[in-house]
């Protein structure tokens, strides 16, 4: 199918690439189908299939924050039908800024995707040691990404 995207215009999408978010993403509950569009080695776009304006820059937090970890509760694992650790991809939403060195990443509420079943959900823990707006600049300097 052909969809309209925020950053790449018209894009062809296979049904097998669509990730289902049963509850949408907080603030975007009406958007339940997304795809991941890679645009660099470190960043991708989580693009709504149904609304071209709804797109999030995402990255693997492990690329920038080596000590980052997520401990998913059993009920969350069941919701996404996770059978093994290999099923899980963790994405953090980036708030891109100009200049890019002022960009932040949401480590507190990562987007979790079961890559095998193509199911996704944003995990919002009751307590977290991580912030909603963690500067990427320090990690970029350390890692020279």
C-alpha positions in Angstrom: 0.0 0.0 0.0 1.1 3.6 -0.5 0.9 6.0 2.4 1.8 9.6 2.9 4.6 10.3 5.4 5.7 13.4 7.2 9.3 13.3 6.1 9.6 11.1 3.1 6.4 11.9 1.1 4.7 9.0 -0.5 6.1 5.6 0.7 5.2 2.1 -0.2 4.5 -0.1 2.9 4.1 -3.8 3.2 1.3 -5.0 5.6 4.0 -7.1 7.3 5.9 -4.0 8.3 3.0 -2.4 10.2 3.3 -2.3 13.9 0.0 -2.3 15.8 -0.4 -0.2 18.9 -3.7 -1.3 20.4 -4.1 1.8 22.5 -2.2 4.2 20.2 0.6 6.3 21.7 -0.4 8.6 24.6 -1.7 11.8 23.1 -2.3 10.0 19.8 -4.8 7.3 20.7 -6.5 7.4 17.3 -3.2 6.3 15.6 -2.9 2.6 16.0 -0.8 1.5 13.0 2.8 2.6 12.6 5.9 1.8 10.5 9.6 2.4 11.3 11.5 4.3 8.6 15.2 4.4 9.0 16.9 7.6 8.0 20.4 7.2 9.5 22.5 4.7 11.4 21.2 6.0 14.7 17.8 7.4 14.1 14.4 6.3 12.6 11.0 7.7 12.2 8.0 6.0 13.9 5.4 7.0 11.3 1.6 6.7 11.6 0.2 4.8 8.7 -3.1 6.7 8.9 -2.0 10.3 9.6 1.0 11.7 7.7 1.4 14.4 10.4 2.0 12.0 13.2 5.6 10.9 13.2 8.2 10.6 15.9 12.0 10.7 15.6 13.2 7.6 17.6 16.5 6.0 18.4 17.7 3.0 20.3 18.7 4.4 23.7 21.4 1.8 24.0 23.3 3.5 21.2 23.8 6.6 23.4 23.4 5.4 27.0 25.3 2.2 27.6 23.9 1.7 31.1 20.3 2.2 30.1 18.0 -0.6 31.1 14.2 -1.3 31.1 12.6 -3.8 33.4 9.2 -4.6 31.9 6.5 -5.9 34.3 4.9 -9.3 33.5 1.6 -7.8 32.5 3.3 -5.6 29.9 5.2 -8.6 28.5 1.9 -10.5 28.2 0.2 -7.6 26.5 2.8 -7.6 23.8 3.0 -11.4 23.7 6.8 -11.4 24.2 8.2 -14.9 24.2 11.9 -14.1 24.4 14.3 -11.2 24.8 15.0 -11.3 21.0 11.3 -10.3 20.4 11.9 -6.9 22.0 13.1 -3.7 20.4 13.3 -0.6 22.6 13.0 2.9 21.1 13.2 6.3 22.7 11.4 9.3 21.3 13.7 12.2 20.4 12.7 15.8 20.7 14.8 17.2 17.9 15.9 20.8 18.3 17.9 23.4 16.4 20.7 23.2 16.8 20.6 19.4 17.1 23.0 19.6 20.1 20.0 20.9 22.1 17.9 17.7 21.3 16.6 15.5 24.1 15.5 12.0 24.4 12.7 10.5 26.5 14.3 7.7 28.5 11.5 7.6 31.0 8.8 6.2 28.7 10.3 4.1 25.9 8.4 2.6 23.1 8.5 -1.2 23.2 8.0 -3.2 20.1 7.6 -7.0 19.8 9.4 -7.3 16.4 8.2 -10.8 15.9 4.4 -10.1 16.4 4.6 -6.4 15.2 2.9 -5.2 18.4 3.9 -2.0 20.2 3.2 0.1 23.2 4.8 3.0 25.1 5.9 1.9 28.5 5.2 4.5 31.2 6.5 3.2 34.5 5.1 4.5 37.8 8.7 5.2 39.0 11.8 5.6 36.9 15.4 6.8 37.4 15.3 8.3 33.9 14.0 11.7 32.7 11.5 12.7 30.0 14.1 15.1 28.5 17.6 13.7 28.7 20.1 15.8 26.7 21.6 13.9 23.8 24.6 16.3 23.6 26.6 14.7 26.4 26.1 11.2 24.9 27.0 12.4 21.4 30.3 13.9 22.7 31.2 10.8 24.6 30.3 8.4 21.8 31.1 10.6 18.8 28.1 9.3 16.9 
